[in-house]
Amino acid sequence: MVSIRQLASELIEAEQSKIPVIPLTQRFPDITLSDAYHIQLQYVEQKIEGGARVVGKKIGATSKAIQSMFGVEQPDYGHLFDTMMYMDGDKVPLQKLVQPKVECEIAFVLKKDLVGPNITPLDVIEATDYIVPAIEIIDSRIENWNIKFEDTVSDNGSSALVVMGSKPTKLAGLDLTSLGMNVLKNGEYVDSATGAAVLGNPIYAIAWLANALSSYNVSLLAGEIVLSGAFTAALEIQDGDTFTAEFAHLGTVTASFENGRES
């Protein structure tokens, strides 16, 4: 029998202690996707009780490769908290994290609520105030990233921290499908992709999210930040690494990582 509250508490404890837990799907083979999202919602409730504030949402598993790896045909999502947020160029403390990786993507900042179901890409365009480049630091509180889809969903979509770019750009006139991005690690080119890697267009990903959230009576709200999904594969982080995502038309965002006491 899956204990929703207990498993959410375990994941929060793992986040705080930096000691990952045995995969939930290994201990509870019958765990369902609905169970996993209810664990995530209980995790969110406990974080709020602890003083955190929800400031947005993130979308994961948007690429066909990742979906094939998990054996699913849909993305997943998680919640973003005020305690996760950093700005372009900030030093990101590795000691806050368990086994982190970097993903580069676009963050949408909303000026109107998006309440599913039946949200369309046009609705997303009309509700978006602006977009900025972003680096999401994903992390897993599950041992050795040994995760199935239900594990990552339970674990708040494997979310951890976000570094937000400082240059807001309006959507008008932009084709996000063909929008290019390069990733640099310590000044060296690592990878590149276009927005087509994100469900065909990051706007489609936001529409999917608004509709998926409606199943749990959750909405995307004006003022919230929504991470639309990674353009490229997640990259490992070592102490001292600096990552930069260069987006056509949108500018860049940089995150540097260090093991040290937070300032």
Backbone torsions as a table, in degrees:
resi	resn	phi	psi	omega
1	MET	NA	124.8	-179.4
2	VAL	-78.4	124.9	175.3
3	SER	-97.4	103.5	-175.8
4	ILE	-57.0	-51.0	-177.0
5	ARG	-64.7	-43.7	-177.3
6	GLN	-63.8	-43.1	-178.4
7	LEU	-69.1	-36.7	175.4
8	ALA	-62.3	-41.5	178.7
9	SER	-64.4	-39.1	177.7
10	GLU	-60.7	-42.1	-178.4
11	LEU	-68.0	-38.5	176.4
12	ILE	-66.1	-41.4	177.9
13	GLU	-63.0	-40.2	178.4
14	ALA	-63.9	-37.8	177.8
15	GLU	-64.5	-40.3	-177.5
16	GLN	-76.8	-38.4	-175.7
17	SER	-86.2	-17.6	-174.6
18	LYS	66.4	22.9	175.7
19	ILE	-111.9	106.7	-175.9
20	PRO	-67.9	159.6	-177.0
21	VAL	-103.1	160.8	173.9
22	ILE	-63.9	141.7	-177.9
23	PRO	-49.8	134.9	179.0
24	LEU	-61.4	-38.7	-178.0
25	THR	-68.9	-20.7	176.1
26	GLN	-76.8	-38.8	-179.7
27	ARG	-81.5	-30.3	-178.6
28	PHE	-129.7	78.5	-174.6
29	PRO	-59.3	-21.2	-177.6
30	ASP	-92.8	6.9	-179.1
31	ILE	-59.4	134.8	-178.6
32	THR	-101.3	166.5	176.6
33	LEU	-63.2	-37.1	176.5
34	SER	-62.9	-42.3	174.9
35	ASP	-56.0	-45.8	-176.0
36	ALA	-61.2	-43.4	179.6
37	TYR	-69.7	-31.7	176.0
38	HIS	-70.8	-33.1	173.0
39	ILE	-62.8	-44.3	178.2
40	GLN	-60.0	-44.2	-179.5
41	LEU	-65.0	-35.1	175.8
42	GLN	-68.6	-38.8	173.9
43	TYR	-56.8	-47.3	179.4
44	VAL	-60.7	-44.4	-179.7
45	GLU	-60.3	-42.4	-179.7
46	GLN	-69.0	-36.1	176.8
47	LYS	-64.1	-41.7	179.1
48	ILE	-64.5	-41.8	177.1
49	GLU	-60.4	-28.7	179.0
50	GLY	-84.5	1.6	175.3
51	GLY	108.1	-5.1	179.1
52	ALA	-76.7	157.1	-179.7
53	ARG	-125.7	131.3	177.3
54	VAL	-70.5	127.2	179.0
55	VAL	-119.4	-0.7	178.8
56	GLY	168.9	-164.2	-178.5
57	LYS	-138.5	161.6	174.9
58	LYS	-130.4	148.7	177.7
59	ILE	-111.6	137.2	176.7
60	GLY	-128.8	174.0	178.3
61	ALA	53.8	45.5	-179.4
62	THR	-87.4	-17.3	-177.9
63	SER	-90.7	151.7	178.9
64	LYS	-61.6	-35.7	-179.1
65	ALA	-62.7	-45.3	-179.4
66	ILE	-68.6	-40.1	178.5
67	GLN	-62.3	-39.9	178.2
68	SER	-64.6	-39.1	179.1
69	MET	-60.2	-41.6	-179.4
70	PHE	-84.5	-12.4	-177.0
71	GLY	71.3	36.2	179.9
72	VAL	-126.7	167.1	-180.0
73	GLU	-121.2	26.0	-178.9
74	GLN	-149.6	157.6	173.4
75	PRO	-74.7	-176.7	170.6
76	ASP	-130.8	-179.1	179.5
77	TYR	-149.2	165.8	175.0
78	GLY	-146.5	175.2	-179.9
79	HIS	-104.0	147.0	176.2
80	LEU	-107.5	139.2	179.7
81	PHE	-116.9	158.1	179.7
82	ASP	-58.6	-29.1	-178.9
83	THR	-71.9	-8.7	-177.9
84	MET	-93.5	-11.4	-162.6
85	MET	-91.5	133.1	173.8
86	TYR	-129.8	163.4	179.8
87	MET	-111.6	161.3	-179.0
88	ASP	-46.1	126.9	177.3
89	GLY	88.2	-8.4	179.8
90	ASP	-65.0	149.6	169.1
91	LYS	-79.0	127.7	-178.1
92	VAL	-104.0	121.8	-175.7
93	PRO	-78.2	117.8	-179.2
94	LEU	-67.9	-23.7	-177.2
95	GLN	-67.8	-11.2	175.9
96	LYS	-78.9	-9.2	-165.9
97	LEU	-118.8	162.9	-177.1
98	VAL	-99.6	-61.3	-179.7
99	GLN	-148.5	71.7	-167.2
100	PRO	-79.4	156.4	172.8
101	LYS	-140.3	161.6	-177.8
102	VAL	-107.9	137.9	170.6
103	GLU	-130.6	141.4	-177.8
104	CYS	-111.6	132.3	-172.8
105	GLU	-159.1	-172.7	178.1
106	ILE	-108.6	135.6	173.7
107	ALA	-103.0	128.8	174.3
108	PHE	-96.2	134.2	173.9
109	VAL	-112.6	123.5	-170.7
110	LEU	-91.8	145.4	173.4
111	LYS	-110.6	-8.7	177.1
112	LYS	-136.8	154.9	174.8
113	ASP	-67.7	148.1	170.6
114	LEU	-121.5	107.6	-174.4
115	VAL	-115.4	107.5	178.6
116	GLY	-77.7	174.6	3.9
117	PRO	-80.6	-174.4	173.7
118	ASN	70.3	22.0	173.5
119	ILE	-74.7	134.5	-179.3
120	THR	-109.2	165.1	174.8
121	PRO	-56.2	-36.0	177.9
122	LEU	-62.8	-40.0	176.1
123	ASP	-58.7	-41.4	179.9
124	VAL	-63.0	-45.8	179.3
125	ILE	-58.5	-44.5	-177.8
126	GLU	-69.5	-27.0	-177.4
127	ALA	-89.5	-10.3	-175.6
128	THR	-85.9	127.3	174.9
129	ASP	-78.0	-53.6	178.3
130	TYR	-162.7	171.7	175.0
131	ILE	-124.0	156.0	175.0
132	VAL	-141.4	154.4	170.5
133	PRO	-64.1	149.3	179.1
134	ALA	-147.1	150.4	170.5
135	ILE	-115.8	119.6	174.6
136	GLU	-97.1	131.3	172.2
137	ILE	-98.3	108.5	177.0
138	ILE	-89.1	158.0	-178.1
139	ASP	-155.1	156.2	177.5
140	SER	-126.3	130.3	174.1
141	ARG	-89.6	9.9	176.7
142	ILE	-100.8	136.3	-175.6
143	GLU	-50.9	124.6	171.0
144	ASN	57.8	26.8	-177.2
145	TRP	54.6	28.7	-179.6
146	ASN	-83.6	71.7	-168.3
147	ILE	-115.6	144.1	163.5
148	LYS	-103.8	174.3	-174.4
149	PHE	-56.9	-42.0	-178.4
150	GLU	-66.2	-30.0	177.2
151	ASP	-66.1	-48.8	-176.4
152	THR	-69.0	-35.0	176.5
153	VAL	-63.8	-47.4	178.8
154	SER	-58.0	-38.2	-175.5
155	ASP	-85.0	39.0	177.6
156	ASN	52.9	40.9	178.5
157	GLY	66.0	24.6	-178.2
158	SER	55.3	32.8	-179.9
159	SER	-85.1	156.1	179.4
160	ALA	-144.7	-67.0	-177.1
161	LEU	-139.0	164.4	178.7
162	VAL	-138.6	134.7	172.1
163	VAL	-110.8	118.4	-174.9
164	MET	-96.3	136.3	172.9
165	GLY	-67.9	161.8	-172.8
166	SER	-104.8	-2.1	-176.5
167	LYS	-109.8	102.8	178.2
168	PRO	-73.8	140.2	179.5
169	THR	-132.2	132.9	176.4
170	LYS	-73.7	151.8	180.0
171	LEU	-72.5	-25.2	-174.0
172	ALA	-53.5	125.9	176.2
173	GLY	85.1	-2.8	-179.3
174	LEU	-95.9	139.3	171.5
175	ASP	-107.2	99.3	-174.9
176	LEU	-72.0	-20.6	178.2
177	THR	-61.0	-43.6	-176.5
178	SER	-98.0	2.0	-179.1
179	LEU	-63.0	123.7	-175.9
180	GLY	-92.7	154.1	177.1
181	MET	-144.8	137.7	171.5
182	ASN	-114.0	143.3	175.7
183	VAL	-111.5	130.0	175.8
184	LEU	-115.5	137.3	173.9
185	LYS	-119.2	117.7	-177.4
186	ASN	52.5	40.0	176.2
187	GLY	83.6	-4.7	-178.7
188	GLU	-105.0	137.3	178.2
189	TYR	-60.2	135.0	-180.0
190	VAL	-118.3	-46.1	-172.4
191	ASP	-162.8	166.3	175.7
192	SER	-151.6	160.5	179.1
193	ALA	-167.5	175.1	173.3
194	THR	-120.3	170.6	-179.8
195	GLY	-61.9	-17.3	178.3
196	ALA	-61.9	-21.0	178.9
197	ALA	-68.4	-15.7	-176.3
198	VAL	-103.2	83.7	-179.1
199	LEU	54.0	27.0	-178.7
200	GLY	91.2	-28.3	179.0
201	ASN	-172.2	130.5	179.9
202	PRO	-55.3	-28.4	178.0
203	ILE	-62.3	-38.9	178.4
204	TYR	-63.1	-35.6	179.9
205	ALA	-64.0	-40.4	179.3
206	ILE	-65.9	-40.9	177.9
207	ALA	-62.5	-43.6	177.8
208	TRP	-57.6	-44.8	-176.7
209	LEU	-62.0	-47.9	-179.0
210	ALA	-56.8	-40.0	-179.2
211	ASN	-74.1	-38.2	179.5
212	ALA	-66.6	-40.2	-179.5
213	LEU	-62.8	-29.1	-175.8
214	SER	-63.0	-24.0	178.6
215	SER	-64.0	-22.9	-178.8
216	TYR	-115.1	19.8	179.0
217	ASN	56.3	37.8	175.9
218	VAL	-115.0	141.2	-179.1
219	SER	-124.6	160.2	168.5
220	LEU	-88.5	129.4	-170.4
221	LEU	-112.8	152.1	175.6
222	ALA	-53.1	134.7	-179.1
223	GLY	91.9	-13.9	-179.1
224	GLU	-77.3	154.6	175.0
225	ILE	-99.7	133.6	177.9
226	VAL	-126.8	117.5	176.0
227	LEU	-84.1	123.4	-166.9
228	SER	-88.3	-7.3	178.3
229	GLY	120.7	148.2	-172.9
230	ALA	-71.0	139.2	174.8
231	PHE	-75.3	-34.5	-174.6
232	THR	-131.7	178.6	179.2
233	ALA	-65.7	154.6	177.3
234	ALA	-69.9	144.2	-176.0
235	LEU	-116.0	140.2	177.8
236	GLU	-68.2	150.5	-179.8
237	ILE	-117.9	135.2	171.3
238	GLN	-118.6	157.4	177.4
239	ASP	-55.4	129.8	178.7
240	GLY	92.8	-7.4	-179.9
241	ASP	-69.4	146.2	171.4
242	THR	-125.2	129.0	178.1
243	PHE	-115.8	138.1	175.7
244	THR	-129.3	132.4	172.2
245	ALA	-106.8	122.2	179.2
246	GLU	-107.0	115.6	-179.5
247	PHE	-108.2	136.1	171.7
248	ALA	-60.1	134.7	175.4
249	HIS	71.9	-21.4	-173.6
250	LEU	-103.6	-15.8	-177.0
251	GLY	91.5	-158.5	-173.2
252	THR	-124.4	164.8	170.8
253	VAL	-142.8	138.4	-175.3
254	THR	-128.7	140.1	174.5
255	ALA	-133.3	132.9	176.3
256	SER	-115.3	142.6	-172.9
257	PHE	-118.6	135.7	179.7
258	GLU	-147.8	147.7	173.9
259	ASN	-93.5	102.6	-178.1
260	GLY	-167.9	171.6	179.5
261	ARG	-69.8	137.0	178.7
262	GLU	-64.9	141.8	176.5
263	SER	-80.4	NA	NA
